[in-house]
């Protein structure tokens, strides 16, 4: 069975901004077509639900979390929150509202397991709250001098691998490796974009990349994230 494919949603190749996924389920915009939902489910091998956050399709921008807990910004509408909590309950995943002005949680927080790296613009009390709510340890840093750290890396927690911003320095890679106990290497998506999270959606079963991504980018991501060798079939 295939474990990697390319995808564009309504002409948008930055699919990481639109889709959130963990090892239990995936979330995609309300406007996602049936064939694309089927592709997401086929590659990630989890059910995919159509939702919205604050009336927008930017699911991957606003959400961050683990298999056990997902954070949502307080700007989420009540009806949307109820829908998410229903999905979360079905998969034994807790949906938690995080109150902060930096509402793009997916862009500003990089999390894997019980560790997180966060945007230095978060206040100390916000970081402490994040640690308490998720039961993790968090550190405020930049990667490649970029503050929106969640956009700079993709972590395959199951394989202990990370794909990082192509301009990340050795010290940046070492920080990610030490923090998350992973092997980290650089890459890009969608023909050169260094913000790898914007162009990739992954879980333990496979990954999707923006359709503008070239063959070398896909192969690099496949190798770096630890999928290649386990199953070489592409779509």
C-alpha positions in Angstrom: 0.0 0.0 0.0 1.2 3.5 -0.8 2.4 5.7 2.1 3.1 8.9 0.2 1.2 11.1 -2.3 0.9 14.7 -3.4 -2.2 16.8 -2.8 -3.6 20.2 -3.6 -6.8 21.5 -2.0 -8.8 23.9 -4.1 -5.6 25.0 -5.8 -3.7 25.4 -2.5 -0.4 23.4 -2.2 0.3 24.6 1.3 -1.7 21.7 2.6 -0.1 21.8 6.1 -1.8 25.1 6.7 -5.2 23.4 6.0 -5.0 19.9 7.4 -4.2 18.6 10.9 -3.4 14.9 11.5 -2.3 12.6 14.3 -2.1 8.8 14.5 -5.9 8.6 15.3 -7.6 10.9 12.8 -7.2 13.8 10.4 -9.1 17.2 10.1 -9.6 19.0 6.8 -11.5 22.1 5.6 -15.3 21.9 5.1 -14.7 22.6 1.4 -12.5 19.5 0.9 -13.8 17.3 -1.9 -14.7 13.7 -1.4 -11.8 12.4 -3.6 -9.3 14.4 -1.5 -10.8 13.1 1.8 -10.4 9.6 0.4 -6.8 10.3 -0.5 -6.0 11.6 2.9 -7.6 8.6 4.5 -5.8 6.2 2.1 -2.4 7.6 2.8 -2.6 8.4 6.5 -4.8 5.4 7.2 -7.1 7.2 9.6 -10.6 8.7 9.3 -10.7 12.3 8.1 -13.4 14.8 9.2 -14.4 18.1 7.7 -14.3 21.0 10.2 -13.6 24.7 10.4 -11.8 26.9 12.9 -13.1 30.5 13.5 -15.0 30.1 10.2 -11.8 29.5 8.2 -10.2 26.5 6.5 -6.9 27.0 8.3 -7.0 23.9 10.4 -3.3 23.2 10.4 -2.5 26.8 11.2 -4.6 26.9 14.3 -4.3 23.4 15.8 -1.4 21.7 17.5 -1.2 18.7 19.8 -0.6 15.0 20.2 -2.6 11.8 20.0 -3.9 12.4 23.5 -4.5 16.2 23.5 -5.1 18.9 20.9 -5.0 22.6 21.6 -7.4 25.0 19.9 -7.4 28.9 20.1 -10.1 30.7 21.9 -11.3 32.3 18.7 -12.9 29.0 17.7 -16.7 29.2 17.4 -18.8 27.3 20.0 -20.4 25.1 17.4 -16.9 24.3 15.9 -15.6 23.4 19.4 -18.6 21.1 20.0 -17.9 19.3 16.7 -14.2 18.9 17.6 -15.0 17.6 21.1 -17.3 15.1 19.6 -14.6 13.8 17.2 -12.0 13.9 20.0 -14.3 11.9 22.4 -14.8 9.3 19.7 -11.0 8.8 19.5 -10.1 9.3 23.1 -8.4 12.7 22.4 -9.0 15.7 24.6 -9.7 19.0 22.9 -8.5 22.0 25.0 -8.9 25.7 24.5 -5.7 27.7 24.9 -6.1 31.5 25.6 -3.4 33.5 23.8 -3.0 36.4 21.4 -0.7 34.2 19.2 -3.7 32.1 18.0 -1.9 30.3 15.2 -0.9 27.5 17.5 0.2 25.2 14.7 2.6 27.8 13.4 3.9 28.9 16.9 4.3 25.6 18.7 6.3 22.5 17.7 5.4 19.5 19.8 6.2 15.8 19.9 5.8 13.4 22.8 6.2 15.3 26.1 8.4 18.2 24.8 7.7 21.4 22.9 9.6 24.3 21.4 7.6 27.5 21.1 7.7 31.0 19.7 9.7 33.4 22.0 6.9 35.9 21.7 4.8 33.7 24.1 4.8 35.2 27.6 6.3 33.2 30.4 2.9 32.6 32.0 1.6 31.3 28.7 4.4 28.8 28.4 3.8 27.6 32.0 0.1 27.2 31.2 1.0 25.3 28.1 3.2 23.0 30.1 0.6 22.4 32.7 -2.3 21.8 30.3 -0.4 19.4 28.1 1.8 17.9 30.8 5.0 18.7 28.9 8.2 20.7 29.0 8.4 23.7 26.7 11.2 26.0 25.7 11.1 29.3 23.8 13.6 29.3 20.9 14.0 30.1 17.2 15.0 27.8 14.3 16.9 29.4 11.4 16.2 32.7 13.1 12.5 32.1 12.5 10.1 32.7 15.4 7.1 30.8 14.0 8.9 27.6 15.0 5.9 25.3 14.3 6.2 26.1 10.6 9.9 25.2 10.5 9.8 21.4 11.2 7.8 18.2 10.8 8.4 15.4 13.2 7.6 11.7 12.7 7.4 10.8 16.4 7.0 7.1 15.6 10.2 6.9 13.6 12.1 9.5 15.7 12.8 11.6 12.7 12.5 15.3 11.8 12.5 17.3 8.6 13.6 20.9 9.3 13.8 24.3 7.5 16.5 24.1 4.8 18.4 27.0 6.3 18.6 25.5 9.8 22.1 25.7 11.3 23.9 22.8 12.9 23.0 24.2 16.3 19.3 24.3 15.3 19.3 20.6 14.2 21.1 19.7 17.4 18.5 21.5 19.5 15.7 19.6 17.8 17.5 16.3 18.1 18.2 16.8 21.8 14.7 18.1 22.6 12.7 15.5 20.8 15.2 12.6 20.8 15.1 12.4 17.0 17.5 12.5 14.0 17.0 15.8 12.2 17.9 16.8 8.7 17.0 19.7 6.4 14.7 19.9 3.4 12.1 22.0 1.6 8.6 21.6 0.0 6.7 23.0 -2.9 9.7 23.7 -5.1 12.0 25.4 -2.5 9.8 26.6 0.4 11.8 26.2 3.6 8.6 26.1 5.8 8.3 22.4 5.6 5.3 22.2 7.9 3.3 24.3 5.4 3.6 21.6 2.7 3.5 18.3 4.6 0.9 16.4 6.6 2.1 13.2 8.2 1.4 10.6 10.9 3.0 7.3 11.7 1.5 5.7 8.6 2.5 8.0 5.8 2.6 11.6 4.5 1.1 13.9 1.9 3.1 16.8 0.3 1.9 19.8 -1.6 1.5 19.0 -5.3 4.2 21.6 -6.3 6.8 19.6 -4.5 9.4 18.1 -6.8 10.7 14.5 -6.9 13.9 15.3 -5.0 11.9 17.0 -2.3 9.6 14.1 -1.9 12.4 11.6 -1.9 14.3 13.6 0.7 11.2 13.9 2.9 10.6 10.2 2.6 14.1 9.3 3.7 14.5 12.0 6.4 11.1 11.2 8.0 12.0 7.5 8.1 9.3 6.0 5.7 11.5 5.0 2.8 12.7 1.4 3.0 9.6 0.4 4.9 7.4 0.8 1.9 8.7 2.2 -1.4 5.4 2.5 -3.2 4.3 5.9 -4.3 1.2 7.2 -6.0 
